[in-house]
Amino acid sequence: MLLTRLSALSEKYNWPKNLDQKLKEFLLALRINDAITSTLASRHLKITPDLAKDVLTELVNNDILSYFILVPCTNENENYDIADAIHYVKFNSLDELNACIADCAICQDCGSSLNAAKAKIGFMINKESLHAI
């Protein structure tokens, strides 16, 4: 079923030959909580980072993957332990991120501001549609 869905996407978007098969093998090798980035997908699938972003976006649009957003904290609090200096706040949707930014974008752990300009997007197997994979 997965290969059929990937083949349809490959045909629709004119992806390189055999990308659907490579993508199927890549997705089936993932564990349920593995995070995927466009850089990782690009290296494993031997495609450009831009194509990897497009492919991952289409997999989200087709409920094969879900996405999350990590926003780094600026760590302006001098009393915060240096060992915990680099940390991120995770958002499961753009709506969550936008609501946080609208409410002043403060880190709940250390009270510093969040740096939304340095946000990173990651992808995971969509647990709700796991049975289709």
C-alpha positions as CSV (number, residue, x, y, z in Angstrom):
1,M,0.0,0.0,0.0
2,L,2.8,2.4,0.9
3,L,4.6,1.8,-2.4
4,T,1.4,2.5,-4.3
5,R,0.9,5.8,-2.5
6,L,4.5,6.8,-3.1
7,S,4.4,5.8,-6.8
8,A,1.3,8.0,-7.3
9,L,3.2,10.9,-5.7
10,S,6.3,10.2,-7.7
11,E,4.3,10.2,-10.9
12,K,2.3,13.3,-10.0
13,Y,5.4,15.4,-9.1
14,N,7.8,13.7,-11.6
15,W,10.3,12.6,-9.0
16,P,13.5,10.9,-10.1
17,K,13.3,7.3,-11.2
18,N,13.1,4.7,-8.3
19,L,12.7,7.5,-5.7
20,D,9.4,5.9,-4.6
21,Q,11.2,2.6,-3.9
22,K,14.1,4.2,-2.1
23,L,11.6,6.3,-0.1
24,K,9.6,3.2,0.9
25,E,12.8,1.4,2.2
26,F,13.9,4.6,4.0
27,L,10.5,5.0,5.7
28,L,10.2,1.3,6.7
29,A,13.6,1.4,8.3
30,L,12.6,4.2,10.7
31,R,11.6,3.5,14.2
32,I,8.4,5.1,15.5
33,N,10.1,8.0,17.2
34,D,12.9,8.7,14.8
35,A,13.1,12.3,13.7
36,I,13.8,13.0,10.0
37,T,15.2,16.2,8.6
38,S,15.5,17.3,5.0
39,T,19.3,17.0,5.3
40,L,19.0,13.4,6.5
41,A,16.5,12.5,3.8
42,S,18.7,14.1,1.2
43,R,21.7,12.1,2.1
44,H,19.9,8.7,2.5
45,L,17.9,9.1,-0.7
46,K,20.7,10.8,-2.7
47,I,18.6,13.7,-3.8
48,T,19.0,17.5,-3.4
49,P,18.0,19.1,-0.1
50,D,15.4,21.2,-1.9
51,L,13.8,18.0,-3.4
52,A,14.0,16.4,0.0
53,K,12.0,19.3,1.5
54,D,9.4,19.0,-1.2
55,V,9.2,15.2,-0.8
56,L,8.8,15.4,3.0
57,T,6.2,18.2,2.6
58,E,4.2,16.0,0.3
59,L,4.4,13.1,2.7
60,V,3.0,15.3,5.4
61,N,0.2,16.5,3.1
62,N,-0.6,12.8,2.4
63,D,-0.6,11.9,6.1
64,I,2.4,9.6,5.9
65,L,4.6,11.9,8.0
66,S,3.8,14.5,10.6
67,Y,6.0,17.5,11.4
68,F,7.2,19.3,14.5
69,I,9.0,22.6,15.0
70,L,11.9,23.2,17.3
71,V,12.6,26.8,18.4
72,P,15.8,27.6,20.3
73,C,15.8,29.6,23.5
74,T,18.0,32.6,23.7
75,N,19.1,31.6,27.2
76,E,19.4,35.2,28.5
77,N,18.9,34.1,32.2
78,E,22.3,34.3,33.9
79,N,21.2,32.0,36.7
80,Y,20.3,29.2,34.4
81,D,22.7,26.2,34.6
82,I,25.3,26.4,31.7
83,A,24.8,22.6,31.2
84,D,21.2,23.3,30.1
85,A,22.2,26.4,28.1
86,I,21.2,25.1,24.7
87,H,17.6,23.9,24.7
88,Y,14.6,24.0,22.4
89,V,10.8,24.3,22.7
90,K,8.9,21.9,20.6
91,F,5.7,22.8,18.8
92,N,3.5,20.3,16.9
93,S,1.9,22.8,14.5
94,L,2.3,26.3,13.1
95,D,-0.8,27.3,15.0
96,E,0.9,26.4,18.3
97,L,4.0,28.3,17.3
98,N,2.1,31.4,16.2
99,A,0.0,31.4,19.4
100,C,3.2,31.2,21.5
101,I,4.8,34.1,19.5
102,A,1.6,36.1,19.9
103,D,1.7,35.5,23.6
104,C,5.3,36.9,23.9
105,A,7.3,33.7,23.1
106,I,8.9,33.1,26.5
107,C,10.7,29.8,27.4
108,Q,8.8,28.0,30.1
109,D,12.1,26.5,31.4
110,C,14.3,29.5,31.9
111,G,12.1,32.6,31.2
112,S,14.2,33.8,28.2
113,S,12.8,34.7,24.9
114,L,12.5,32.2,22.0
115,N,14.4,32.8,18.7
116,A,11.7,31.9,16.1
117,A,14.0,33.0,13.3
118,K,16.2,30.0,14.0
119,A,13.3,27.5,14.1
120,K,14.0,24.0,12.7
121,I,11.5,21.6,11.2
122,G,11.6,17.9,11.7
123,F,9.4,15.0,10.5
124,M,8.2,11.7,12.0
125,I,6.1,8.8,10.9
126,N,2.5,9.8,11.4
127,K,1.3,7.5,14.2
128,E,-2.3,8.0,13.2
129,S,-1.8,6.5,9.8
130,L,0.8,3.9,10.8
131,H,-1.6,1.1,9.8
132,A,-1.5,2.3,6.2
133,I,2.3,1.9,6.1
